Amino acid sequence: MKESAELFKTLSVDKRIEIIELLKKEAMSVNSMAEALGITSSAVSQHLRVLKSAGLVRDERKGYWIYYSLDRDTLEKARERLNRVCTCGCQNKNASRKKCSGS
């Protein structure tokens, strides 16, 4: 349970979600992400450090550059955990369109 809480805490920062969205499309360098997000390379590096520590991101050196990619298995585990937490039926497309109240 604590592991899930830490993972969701990691994902509670908007820029980290934006980084994940970028990495869903392709592996990218820090500079490319910084340009796409409109923030400094240093800020991207700090977010990547946290995401990598949580196991959500991998890195691979290609020559001079390091490219970051999404660890899709870890992200899938997070999705599965969230689905278990959400019991209001909002994940079921055939369920009524009520909003998830968290209770």
C-alpha distances in whole Angstrom, upper triangle without the diagonal:
4,5,5,6,9,10,11,12,14,16,17,20,23,24,21,21,25,25,23,25,28,26,26,30,31,30,31,33,32,35,35,31,33,36,34,32,35,33,34,33,32,29,28,28,25,23,23,22,19,19,20,17,14,16,17,21,23,27,30,33,37,40,39,36,33,31,28,26,23,20,20,18,15,16,16,13,12,14,13,10,12,14,12,11,15,17,20,22,22,21,24,27,29,27,29,29,27,25,21,21,17,18
4,5,5,6,9,10,10,12,14,15,18,21,23,20,20,24,24,22,25,27,26,26,30,30,29,30,31,30,33,33,30,31,34,33,30,33,31,31,31,29,27,26,25,23,21,21,20,17,17,18,15,12,15,16,20,22,25,29,32,35,38,37,35,31,30,26,25,22,20,21,19,15,16,17,14,13,16,15,12,14,17,15,14,17,20,23,24,24,23,27,30,32,30,32,31,29,26,23,23,19,20
4,5,5,6,9,10,11,13,14,17,20,21,18,18,22,21,19,22,24,23,23,26,27,26,27,28,27,30,30,27,29,32,30,28,31,29,29,28,27,25,24,23,21,19,18,17,14,14,15,12,9,11,13,16,19,22,25,28,32,34,34,31,28,26,23,22,19,16,17,15,12,13,14,11,10,14,13,11,13,16,15,14,17,20,23,24,24,23,26,29,31,30,32,31,29,27,23,24,20,22
4,5,5,6,8,10,11,12,15,18,20,16,16,20,20,17,20,23,21,21,25,26,25,26,28,27,30,30,26,28,31,29,27,30,28,29,28,27,25,23,23,21,18,19,18,15,14,15,14,10,12,13,16,19,23,26,29,32,35,35,32,28,26,23,21,18,16,16,14,11,11,12,9,7,10,11,7,9,12,11,10,14,17,19,21,20,19,22,25,28,26,28,27,26,23,20,20,17,18
4,5,5,6,9,10,10,14,17,19,16,16,20,20,18,21,24,23,23,26,27,27,27,28,27,30,30,26,27,31,29,26,29,27,28,28,26,23,23,23,20,18,19,18,14,14,16,14,11,14,14,18,21,24,28,31,34,36,36,33,29,28,24,23,20,18,19,17,14,14,15,13,10,13,14,10,10,14,13,11,14,17,20,22,21,20,24,26,29,27,28,27,25,23,19,19,16,18
4,5,5,6,9,10,12,16,17,14,15,18,18,17,20,22,21,21,25,25,24,25,25,24,27,27,24,25,28,27,24,27,25,25,25,23,20,20,19,17,15,15,14,11,11,13,11,8,11,12,15,18,21,25,27,31,33,32,29,26,25,21,20,18,17,18,17,13,13,15,13,11,14,15,12,13,17,16,15,17,21,23,25,23,23,26,29,32,30,31,30,28,25,22,22,19,21
4,5,5,6,9,11,14,15,12,12,16,15,13,16,19,17,18,21,22,21,22,23,22,25,25,22,23,26,24,22,25,23,24,23,22,20,18,18,16,13,14,14,10,9,11,10,6,9,9,12,16,19,22,25,28,31,31,27,24,22,18,17,14,13,14,13,10,10,12,10,7,11,12,10,11,14,15,14,16,19,22,23,21,20,24,26,29,28,29,28,27,24,21,21,18,21
4,5,5,6,9,12,14,11,11,15,15,13,16,19,18,18,22,23,23,23,24,23,26,25,22,23,26,24,21,24,23,24,24,23,20,19,19,17,14,15,16,12,11,14,13,10,12,11,15,18,21,25,28,31,33,33,29,26,24,20,19,16,15,15,15,12,11,13,11,8,10,12,10,9,13,14,12,14,17,19,20,19,18,22,24,27,25,27,25,24,20,17,18,15,18
4,5,5,8,11,13,11,12,15,15,15,17,20,19,20,23,24,24,24,24,22,25,25,22,22,25,24,21,23,21,22,22,21,18,17,18,15,13,14,14,10,11,14,12,10,13,13,15,19,21,25,28,31,33,32,29,26,24,21,20,18,17,18,18,15,14,16,15,11,14,16,14,13,16,17,15,17,20,22,23,22,21,25,27,30,29,29,27,26,23,20,20,17,20
4,6,7,10,11,8,9,13,12,12,15,17,16,17,20,21,20,20,20,19,22,22,18,19,22,21,18,20,19,19,19,18,15,14,14,12,9,11,11,7,7,10,9,7,10,10,12,15,18,22,24,27,30,28,25,22,21,17,17,14,14,16,16,13,12,15,14,11,14,16,14,14,18,19,17,19,22,24,25,23,22,26,28,31,30,31,29,28,24,22,22,20,23
4,6,8,9,6,6,10,10,9,12,14,14,15,18,19,19,19,20,19,21,21,17,18,21,19,16,19,18,20,19,19,16,14,16,14,10,12,13,10,8,12,12,10,12,10,12,16,18,22,25,27,30,29,26,22,20,17,16,13,14,14,15,12,10,13,13,10,11,15,13,12,15,17,16,17,20,21,22,20,19,23,24,28,27,28,25,25,21,19,20,18,21
4,6,9,8,8,11,12,12,14,16,17,18,21,22,22,22,22,20,23,23,19,19,22,20,17,19,18,20,20,19,16,15,17,15,12,14,15,12,11,15,15,13,15,13,16,19,22,25,28,30,33,32,28,25,23,20,19,17,18,18,19,16,14,16,16,13,14,17,15,13,17,18,16,17,20,21,22,20,20,24,25,28,27,27,25,24,20,18,18,17,20
4,6,5,7,9,10,11,13,15,16,17,20,21,20,19,20,18,20,20,16,16,18,17,14,16,14,16,17,16,12,12,14,12,9,12,13,11,11,14,15,13,16,14,15,19,20,24,26,28,31,29,26,23,21,18,18,16,18,19,20,17,15,18,19,15,16,20,18,16,20,22,20,20,24,24,25,23,23,26,27,31,30,30,27,26,23,21,21,20,23
4,5,5,6,9,10,11,13,14,15,18,19,19,18,19,17,19,18,14,14,16,14,11,13,13,15,16,16,13,12,15,14,10,13,15,13,12,16,17,16,18,15,16,19,21,24,26,28,31,29,25,23,21,18,18,16,18,19,21,18,16,19,20,16,17,20,20,17,20,23,21,21,24,24,25,22,22,26,26,30,29,29,26,25,22,21,22,21,24
4,5,5,6,9,10,10,12,14,16,17,17,15,16,13,15,14,11,10,13,11,8,10,9,12,13,13,9,8,11,11,8,10,13,12,11,14,16,15,17,14,14,17,18,21,23,25,27,25,22,20,18,15,16,15,17,18,21,18,16,19,21,18,18,22,22,20,23,25,24,24,27,28,28,25,25,28,29,32,32,32,29,29,25,24,25,24,28
4,5,5,6,9,10,10,12,15,15,15,14,15,13,15,15,11,12,15,13,10,13,12,14,13,14,10,9,11,10,6,8,10,9,7,11,13,12,13,10,11,14,16,19,21,23,26,24,21,18,16,13,13,12,14,15,17,15,13,16,17,14,16,19,19,17,20,23,21,22,26,26,27,24,23,27,27,31,31,31,29,28,25,23,25,23,27
4,5,5,6,9,10,11,13,15,15,15,16,15,17,16,12,14,16,13,11,14,14,16,16,17,14,12,14,14,10,11,14,12,10,13,15,13,14,11,12,15,17,21,23,25,27,26,23,20,18,14,13,11,14,14,16,14,11,14,16,13,13,17,17,15,18,20,19,19,23,24,24,21,20,23,24,27,27,28,25,25,22,21,22,21,25
4,5,5,6,9,10,11,13,14,13,14,13,15,13,9,11,12,10,8,11,12,14,14,16,13,11,14,14,10,11,15,14,12,15,17,16,16,13,13,16,17,20,22,23,26,25,21,19,16,14,13,12,15,15,18,17,14,17,19,16,16,20,20,19,21,24,23,23,26,26,26,23,22,25,25,29,29,30,27,27,24,23,25,24,28
4,5,5,6,9,10,11,11,10,11,10,12,11,7,9,12,9,8,12,11,13,12,14,11,8,11,12,8,8,12,12,9,12,15,14,14,11,10,13,14,16,18,20,22,21,18,15,13,10,10,9,12,13,17,15,13,16,18,16,17,20,21,20,22,25,24,24,28,29,28,25,24,27,27,31,31,32,30,30,27,26,28,26,30
4,5,5,6,9,10,10,11,13,13,15,13,10,13,15,12,11,15,15,17,16,17,15,12,13,14,10,10,13,12,9,11,14,13,12,8,8,11,13,16,19,20,23,23,19,16,13,10,9,7,10,10,13,12,9,12,15,13,13,17,18,17,19,22,21,22,25,26,25,23,21,24,25,28,28,30,27,28,25,24,26,25,28
4,6,5,7,9,11,11,14,14,16,13,11,13,14,11,11,15,15,18,17,19,17,14,16,17,13,13,16,16,13,15,18,16,16,12,12,15,16,19,21,22,25,24,21,18,15,12,11,9,12,12,15,15,11,14,17,15,14,18,19,18,19,23,22,22,25,26,25,22,20,23,23,27,27,28,26,27,24,23,26,25,28
4,5,6,7,8,8,11,11,13,10,8,11,11,8,9,13,14,16,15,17,15,12,14,16,13,12,16,16,13,15,18,17,17,13,12,14,14,16,18,19,22,21,17,16,12,10,9,9,13,13,17,16,14,16,19,18,18,21,22,21,23,26,26,26,29,29,29,25,24,27,26,30,31,32,29,30,28,27,29,29,32
4,5,5,6,7,10,11,13,11,9,12,14,11,12,16,16,17,16,18,16,13,14,16,13,11,14,15,12,13,16,15,14,10,9,10,11,13,16,17,20,20,16,13,10,7,6,6,9,10,14,14,12,14,17,16,16,20,21,20,22,25,25,26,29,30,29,26,24,27,27,30,31,33,30,31,29,28,30,29,33
4,6,8,10,14,15,17,14,12,16,17,14,14,18,19,21,19,21,19,16,18,19,16,14,17,17,14,15,18,17,15,11,11,12,14,16,19,19,23,23,19,17,13,11,8,6,9,8,12,13,10,12,15,15,14,17,19,19,20,23,24,23,27,27,26,23,21,24,23,27,28,30,28,29,27,26,29,28,31
4,7,9,13,15,16,13,12,15,16,13,14,18,19,21,19,22,21,17,19,21,18,16,20,20,17,18,21,20,18,15,13,14,15,16,19,18,22,22,18,17,13,11,9,9,12,12,15,16,14,16,19,19,18,21,23,22,23,26,27,27,30,30,29,26,23,26,25,29,30,32,30,31,29,29,32,31,34
4,6,10,13,14,11,11,15,15,13,15,18,19,20,18,20,20,16,17,20,17,15,18,19,16,16,20,19,17,14,12,12,12,13,15,15,18,18,15,13,10,9,7,8,12,12,16,17,15,17,20,20,20,23,25,24,26,29,29,29,32,33,32,29,27,29,29,32,34,35,33,35,33,32,34,33,37
4,7,10,12,10,10,13,14,13,15,18,18,18,16,18,18,14,14,17,15,13,16,17,14,14,18,18,15,13,10,9,9,9,11,11,15,15,12,10,6,5,5,8,11,12,16,16,15,18,20,20,21,24,25,25,27,29,30,31,34,35,34,31,29,31,31,35,36,38,36,37,35,33,36,34,38
4,7,8,6,7,10,11,10,12,15,15,15,12,15,15,11,12,15,14,11,14,16,14,14,18,18,17,14,11,11,9,10,11,11,14,13,10,8,5,5,7,10,13,15,18,18,17,20,23,22,23,26,27,27,29,31,32,32,36,36,36,33,31,33,33,37,38,39,37,38,36,34,37,35,39
4,5,5,6,9,10,11,12,14,14,13,10,12,13,10,10,13,13,11,13,16,14,14,17,19,18,16,12,12,9,10,10,10,12,11,7,6,5,6,9,12,15,18,21,20,20,23,25,24,25,28,29,29,31,34,34,34,38,39,38,36,34,37,37,40,41,42,40,41,38,37,39,37,41
4,6,5,6,9,10,10,12,10,9,6,8,9,6,7,10,10,9,11,14,13,13,16,18,17,16,12,13,11,12,12,13,14,12,9,8,7,8,11,13,17,19,22,21,20,24,25,24,25,29,29,29,31,34,33,34,37,38,38,35,34,37,37,41,41,42,40,40,37,36,37,36,40
4,5,5,6,9,10,10,10,8,6,9,11,8,9,13,13,12,15,17,17,17,20,21,21,19,16,16,14,15,14,14,15,13,10,10,10,11,14,17,20,22,25,24,23,27,28,27,28,32,32,31,34,36,36,36,40,41,40,37,36,39,39,43,43,44,41,42,39,38,39,38,42
4,5,5,6,9,10,10,10,9,12,13,10,12,15,14,13,16,18,17,17,21,22,21,19,16,16,14,15,15,15,16,14,11,11,10,10,13,15,19,20,24,23,22,25,27,26,27,30,31,30,32,35,35,35,38,39,38,35,33,36,36,40,41,41,39,39,37,36,38,37,41
4,5,5,6,8,8,9,8,11,10,7,10,12,11,10,14,15,14,15,18,19,19,16,13,15,14,15,16,16,18,16,13,12,10,10,11,13,17,18,22,21,19,22,24,23,24,27,28,27,29,32,31,31,35,36,35,32,30,34,33,37,38,38,36,36,33,33,34,33,37
4,6,5,6,5,6,5,8,8,6,9,11,11,11,14,16,15,17,20,20,21,18,16,17,16,18,18,18,20,17,14,14,13,13,15,16,20,22,25,23,22,25,27,25,26,30,30,29,31,34,33,33,37,37,37,34,33,36,36,40,40,40,37,38,35,34,35,34,38
4,6,5,7,8,8,12,11,10,13,15,15,15,18,19,19,20,23,24,24,21,19,20,19,20,20,20,21,18,15,16,15,15,17,18,22,23,27,26,24,27,29,28,28,32,32,31,33,36,35,35,39,39,38,35,34,37,36,40,41,41,38,38,36,35,37,36,40
4,6,8,10,11,14,13,11,14,16,14,15,18,19,18,19,23,23,23,19,18,19,18,20,20,20,22,20,17,17,15,14,15,16,20,21,25,24,22,24,27,25,25,29,30,28,30,33,33,32,36,35,35,32,30,33,33,36,37,37,34,35,32,32,34,33,37
4,6,9,10,12,10,9,12,14,12,13,16,17,16,18,21,21,21,18,17,19,19,21,22,22,24,22,19,18,16,15,16,17,20,21,24,23,21,24,26,24,24,28,28,26,29,31,30,30,34,34,33,30,29,32,32,36,36,36,33,33,30,30,31,31,35
4,7,9,12,10,10,13,15,14,15,18,19,19,21,23,24,24,22,20,22,21,23,24,24,25,23,20,19,18,18,19,20,24,25,28,27,24,27,29,27,27,31,31,29,32,35,33,33,37,36,37,33,32,36,35,39,39,39,36,36,33,32,34,33,37
4,7,8,7,7,10,11,11,13,16,16,17,19,21,22,23,20,19,21,20,22,22,23,24,22,19,18,18,17,19,20,23,24,27,26,24,27,29,26,27,31,31,29,32,34,33,33,37,37,37,34,33,37,36,40,40,40,37,37,34,33,34,33,37
4,5,5,6,9,10,11,12,14,16,17,18,20,22,23,21,19,20,19,21,21,22,22,19,17,16,17,16,19,20,23,25,28,26,25,29,30,28,29,33,32,31,34,36,35,35,39,39,40,37,36,39,39,43,43,43,40,40,37,36,37,36,39
4,5,5,6,9,10,10,12,14,15,16,18,20,20,19,16,17,15,17,17,18,19,16,13,13,13,13,16,18,21,23,26,25,24,27,28,27,28,32,31,31,33,36,35,35,39,40,40,37,36,39,40,43,43,44,41,41,38,37,38,36,40
4,5,5,6,9,10,11,13,14,15,17,19,20,19,17,18,16,18,18,20,20,17,15,14,15,15,18,19,22,24,27,25,24,28,29,26,28,32,31,30,34,36,34,35,39,40,40,38,37,40,41,44,44,45,42,41,38,37,37,36,39
4,5,5,6,9,10,11,13,14,16,17,19,17,16,17,17,19,20,22,23,20,17,16,16,15,17,18,20,23,25,23,22,25,26,24,26,29,28,27,31,33,31,32,36,36,37,34,33,37,38,41,41,41,38,38,34,33,34,32,36
4,5,5,6,9,10,10,12,14,15,16,14,12,14,13,16,17,19,20,18,15,13,13,11,13,14,17,20,22,20,19,23,24,22,23,27,26,26,29,31,30,30,34,35,35,32,31,35,35,39,39,40,37,37,33,32,33,32,35
4,5,5,6,9,10,10,12,14,15,14,12,13,12,14,15,17,18,16,13,11,12,10,13,15,17,20,22,20,19,23,24,22,24,27,27,27,30,32,31,32,36,37,37,35,33,37,37,41,41,42,39,39,36,34,35,33,37
4,5,5,7,9,10,11,13,14,14,13,14,14,17,18,20,22,19,17,14,15,13,15,16,18,20,22,19,19,23,23,21,24,27,26,25,29,30,29,30,34,35,36,33,32,36,37,41,40,41,38,38,34,32,33,31,34
4,5,5,6,9,10,11,12,11,10,13,13,17,18,21,23,21,18,15,14,12,13,13,15,17,19,17,16,20,20,18,20,23,22,22,25,27,26,27,31,32,32,30,29,32,33,37,36,37,35,34,31,29,30,28,31
4,5,5,6,8,10,10,9,7,9,9,13,15,17,19,18,15,12,11,8,10,11,12,15,17,15,15,18,19,17,20,23,22,22,25,27,26,27,31,33,33,30,29,32,33,37,37,38,36,35,32,30,32,30,33
4,6,5,6,9,10,10,9,10,10,14,15,18,20,19,16,13,13,11,13,13,14,17,18,16,16,20,20,18,21,24,23,23,26,28,27,29,32,34,34,32,31,34,36,39,39,40,38,37,34,32,33,31,34
4,5,5,6,9,9,9,11,13,16,18,22,24,22,19,16,16,13,14,13,13,16,17,14,14,18,17,15,18,21,20,20,23,24,23,25,29,31,31,29,28,32,33,37,36,37,35,34,31,29,29,27,30
4,5,5,6,5,6,9,11,15,17,20,23,22,19,15,14,10,11,9,10,12,14,11,11,14,14,13,15,18,17,18,21,22,22,23,27,29,29,27,25,29,30,34,33,35,33,32,29,27,28,26,29
4,5,5,6,5,6,8,12,15,18,20,20,17,13,12,9,10,9,9,12,13,11,12,15,15,14,17,20,19,20,23,24,24,26,29,31,32,30,28,31,33,36,36,38,36,35,33,30,31,29,32
4,5,8,8,9,11,15,17,21,23,22,20,16,16,13,14,13,12,15,15,12,13,17,16,15,18,20,19,20,23,24,23,26,29,31,32,30,29,32,34,37,37,38,36,36,33,30,31,28,31
4,6,8,10,13,17,20,23,26,25,22,18,17,14,13,11,10,12,12,9,10,13,12,11,14,16,15,16,19,20,20,22,25,28,28,27,25,28,30,33,33,35,33,32,29,27,28,25,27
4,6,7,11,14,17,20,23,23,20,17,15,12,11,9,7,10,9,6,9,12,11,11,14,16,15,17,19,20,21,23,26,28,29,27,25,28,30,33,33,35,34,33,31,28,29,27,29
4,7,10,14,17,20,23,23,20,16,14,10,9,6,5,7,8,6,6,10,10,10,12,14,14,15,18,19,20,21,25,27,27,25,23,26,27,31,31,33,31,31,28,26,28,25,28
4,7,10,14,16,19,19,16,12,10,7,6,5,5,9,10,9,9,13,14,13,15,18,18,19,21,23,23,25,28,30,30,28,25,29,30,33,34,35,34,34,31,29,31,29,32
4,7,10,13,16,17,14,10,8,6,5,6,6,10,11,11,12,15,16,16,18,20,21,22,24,26,27,28,31,33,33,31,29,31,33,36,37,39,37,37,35,33,34,32,35
4,7,10,13,13,10,6,6,4,6,9,10,13,15,15,16,18,20,20,22,24,25,26,28,30,30,32,35,37,36,34,32,35,36,39,40,42,40,40,38,36,38,35,38
4,6,10,11,8,5,5,6,8,11,12,15,17,17,18,21,22,23,25,27,28,29,31,33,33,35,38,40,39,37,34,37,38,41,42,44,42,43,41,39,41,39,42
4,6,7,6,4,6,9,11,15,16,19,21,21,22,25,26,26,28,30,31,32,34,36,37,38,42,43,43,40,38,41,41,45,46,48,46,46,44,42,44,42,45
4,6,5,6,7,11,13,16,18,21,23,23,24,26,28,29,30,32,34,34,36,38,39,40,44,45,44,42,39,42,42,46,47,49,47,48,45,44,46,44,47
4,6,8,10,14,16,20,21,24,26,27,27,30,32,32,34,36,37,38,40,42,43,44,47,49,48,45,43,45,46,49,50,52,50,51,49,47,49,47,51
4,7,10,13,17,20,22,25,27,27,28,31,32,32,34,36,37,38,40,42,42,44,47,48,48,45,43,46,46,50,51,52,50,51,48,47,48,47,50
4,6,10,13,17,19,22,24,24,24,27,29,29,30,33,34,34,37,39,39,40,43,45,44,42,39,42,42,46,47,49,46,47,44,43,45,43,46
4,7,10,13,15,19,21,20,21,24,25,25,27,30,30,31,33,35,36,37,40,42,41,39,36,39,40,43,44,46,44,44,41,40,42,40,43
4,7,10,13,15,18,18,18,21,23,23,24,27,28,28,30,33,33,34,37,39,38,35,33,36,36,40,41,42,40,41,39,37,39,37,41
4,7,10,12,15,15,15,18,19,19,21,23,24,25,27,29,29,30,34,35,34,32,30,33,33,37,38,39,37,38,35,34,36,34,37
4,7,9,12,12,12,14,17,17,18,20,22,22,24,26,27,28,31,32,32,29,27,30,30,34,34,36,34,35,33,31,34,32,35
4,6,9,9,8,11,13,13,14,17,18,18,20,22,23,24,27,29,28,26,23,26,27,30,31,33,31,32,30,28,30,28,31
4,6,6,7,9,10,11,13,15,16,17,19,21,22,23,26,28,27,26,23,26,27,30,31,33,32,32,30,28,30,28,31
4,6,5,6,9,10,10,12,14,15,16,18,20,21,24,26,24,23,20,22,23,27,27,30,29,29,28,26,28,26,29
4,5,5,6,9,10,11,12,14,15,17,19,20,23,25,24,23,20,22,24,27,27,30,29,30,28,26,28,26,28
4,5,5,6,9,10,11,13,14,16,17,19,22,24,23,22,20,22,24,27,28,30,29,29,27,24,26,24,26
4,5,5,6,9,10,11,12,14,15,17,20,22,21,19,17,20,21,25,25,27,26,26,24,21,24,22,24
4,5,5,6,9,10,10,13,14,15,18,20,19,18,15,17,19,22,23,25,24,25,23,21,23,21,24
4,5,5,6,9,10,11,13,14,17,20,19,18,16,18,21,23,23,26,25,25,23,21,23,20,22
4,5,5,6,9,10,11,12,15,18,18,17,14,18,20,23,22,25,23,23,21,18,20,17,20
4,5,5,6,9,10,10,13,15,15,13,11,14,16,19,19,21,20,20,18,16,18,16,19
4,5,5,6,9,10,12,15,14,14,11,14,16,19,19,21,21,21,19,17,19,17,18
4,5,5,6,9,11,14,15,14,13,15,18,21,20,22,22,21,19,16,17,15,16
4,5,5,6,9,12,12,11,10,13,16,19,18,19,18,18,16,12,14,12,14
4,5,5,7,10,9,9,7,10,13,16,14,17,16,16,15,12,14,12,14
4,6,7,10,11,12,10,12,16,18,16,18,19,18,16,13,15,12,13
4,6,9,11,11,11,14,17,19,17,18,18,16,15,11,12,9,10
4,6,7,8,8,11,14,16,13,15,14,13,11,8,9,7,9
4,6,8,9,10,13,14,12,13,13,12,11,8,10,8,8
4,6,8,9,12,12,9,10,10,8,8,6,7,8,8
4,5,5,8,9,6,8,9,8,9,8,11,11,12
4,6,7,9,7,8,7,7,7,6,10,11,12
4,6,9,8,10,10,11,11,10,13,13,15
4,5,5,8,9,11,12,12,15,16,17
4,6,8,8,11,13,13,17,18,19
4,7,9,11,14,15,18,19,20
4,6,8,11,12,15,16,17
4,6,9,11,14,16,16
4,7,9,12,15,16
4,7,9,12,13
4,6,9,11
4,6,8
4,5
4
